[in-house]
Amino acid sequence: MEKKYNNGEITVHWKPEMCIHSRICWTGLRSVFDPSKRPWINLEGGSTEEIIAQVKKCPSGAISYTMNEETKTESAAYEVCVAEMAPNGPLLVKGEIIVKDAQGNEVRKSNVTAFCRCGASSNKPYCDGSHRNSGFTG
């Protein structure tokens, strides 16, 4: 279930089911993203520019943002899609892609999409962080 945090200028969207717990959000901007606090996202802890820069680093796309005067979610712009294997982790596809399932259903993804490489994810084809406990290396 998506959660939203708003500071008047920007709304940060968090989709916990997509999170791979890379910790990039809170290790990079602890004043905004602090998992030891509730709520764990405090948009008063940083400037809008700092928050946008940190959100764009999210490898799974679990955190995104919308400028309040806009209706579309902003994401990092890539001229081409880039696929990158995270060491001992997921395949990260950066850019706008369409994921089609076996039944032909399509889902549009943007920013960064993390695909499972270890086979242990309960959210296939997406990574759910299970590689950490499965002993996956690669």
N, C-alpha and C positions, 0 to 999 in steps of 0.2 A: 504494500500500500504506500503510495507516494505521500511524502510529507513536504510541506512548503514553509519557507522562512522568508520574511519580507522586512526590508528596512526602509520602505518608501520609494526607493530608487530601483531596487533590484529584488527579484524573488529567486531564492535558491530552492531547487527541487531535489529531493533525496528519495531514491528508489532503493530501499534496503535489500530487496530481493536480487538486485543487480550487483550489489557491492561485493568485491572480492577481497576486501579488507587489506588493501595494499598499504594503508596508513599514510599514503602520500598527502592526503588532505590535512590531517592534523599534525604531521611532522613538519609540514611546510608553513602552516599558518595556525598555530595553536590558539591564538587569541580569538579566532573565529570558530575553528573546529576542535572541540575538546571532548573526547569520548568519556571523560570522567565526570562531566557535568550533564545536567538535564535542564532544558534541552541541550543537546550536544553541539548544535549550531547556533552561534550568537553573531548575527550580522553587524552588531554594534562594535565588534572587536576589530574591525578593519575597514579600510576604505573600499568603495565599490570596485576600484581598479585592482586592488590587492585580491579581493574575493574572486573577481573574474579570472585573474591570472592563475589563482590556485585551483579553481573549479576546472579550468581547461587542462590541468595536469591529471585529472582523474582517469586512470587507465580503463575503467570499466564503463564509464558513462553513467554510473549510479548517481553522481551529482552533476546537475546541469543548472543553468540559470536562464531567466527571462528578464529583460529590461521591462520595467512596469509599463512604459508607454508603448511597448511592442507586444505583438501576440506570438511571435515565433521564438523558439528556444535558440539561443546563440550557441555556437560551437566553434572550435578552432577550424579555420578554413585550410583545406589541403587541395592543391591543384590536382593531385592524383592520390589514389588510395595507396597506403603503405602498410604492408604486413610485416610485423616485427615479432620475433619470438622472445618473450621475456625469459631470462635464465631461470630454469626450473619452474616455469609458470606458464601462463596462457599465451596463445597467439593473439597479439594485439593488432587489430585492423583499424588504421587511422584514416578517417575520411567518411564520406557518405556512401553507404552501401545498402543493398536490399538483400535480406536473408529470406530464402524461400525454403519451406519445409517440404517433406515428402508428399504432402497433399496439395502442394501448389500455393499454400497461403504465404503471403509476403509481408514482411515487417521491414520498414525503413529504419535504419540506424544511422546516427551521425556522431561526430566527435570521435570517440574511441570505443570499439567493441572488443570485448575479451572473449575468445573462444577457448574451450577446454582442450588441452592436449594430453592430460593425464588419464582421462577416461573415468574419473571418480566423481565428476560433478553430478549433482542431482538436478541441475538446471541446464542440461545439454541442449543445444550445442555450446551454451555459454559457460564461462568459468564461474564457479561459486567459491573459489578459494580452497577446495578440497585437496588440491595438489600439496598443500603444506603438510597435511596429515597422512597422505598416501605414500610418502617417500619418493615421489616422482622426481626424477632428475632428467634434464634434457634441454 
